[in-house]
């Protein structure tokens, strides 16, 4: 039987790569690993789509793994924006060391959050932590999570 052996990346499809990079690279501060065009024939087969190419940018997550931003070219595209309660929705959760500063930086860059401010977690196993859900340029939720102070 196969087993999960690690984490490689989480993919997010974007409408405009340059605008997405303002959020993920400039706002979140993720380090850009590469920016390249993907057009190998196997991709059309594995994805079951007929597109011209994909612009892919990999952004390194401290501690391991990547956020893979994908901009498809040469195919009709539609928004998949959804609410967290809609089935098929997803989000990416990133540990941050100062959630208030990160929230302020992203709001200053023109992005919005699902809540007006950072929220204190007041119950459960993460009591004492703080969190907010930021919305990327295409409506994808990115949770910023600051761990509770060490006791």
Steps between C-alpha positions, in 0.01 A plus 500: 500500500629848413568761767539877504871575537508881501368826361616655171268787403151647499380634166289812454369598156513876440351736244791746486841375616648844552212604729517166686872555561422828676297296752713186538854631444481864601221480761567163661873525439536153346829455313462440125676178396425515125271645235467288188276395213365145516395356165605134501241276331458275807343793687202511264450128558538498880275808537249395234507852348600646164689823575788685333728515803511571874709768666612345829665680789626307802524687829690339787321449833743530792527159664434306179287488190376751248198697391466434126322783316360398161376730224344302212526654152302408189191353668174641635528566871238572766515611861485230766455753782301352783421540868679278752173308555452414128600143418804481279637819658847496643748718680868515573607557862838658571667543837604862552697663781301827506148460365410864569792630293428255215129591500587873495751456215254307281214744570741784418568333165125504428401146599213411731436258782185307587497673841561865577796420725716214621297268724609348831430127527317462830422127519634160402854370449619827343365726776727802530600498133392772257380470142349669197393387154643726228355488148739486204427695178288212364298427814713215640525499881839503671484456876770676699550320831712624789559228758408564862782631716714231660408436861 
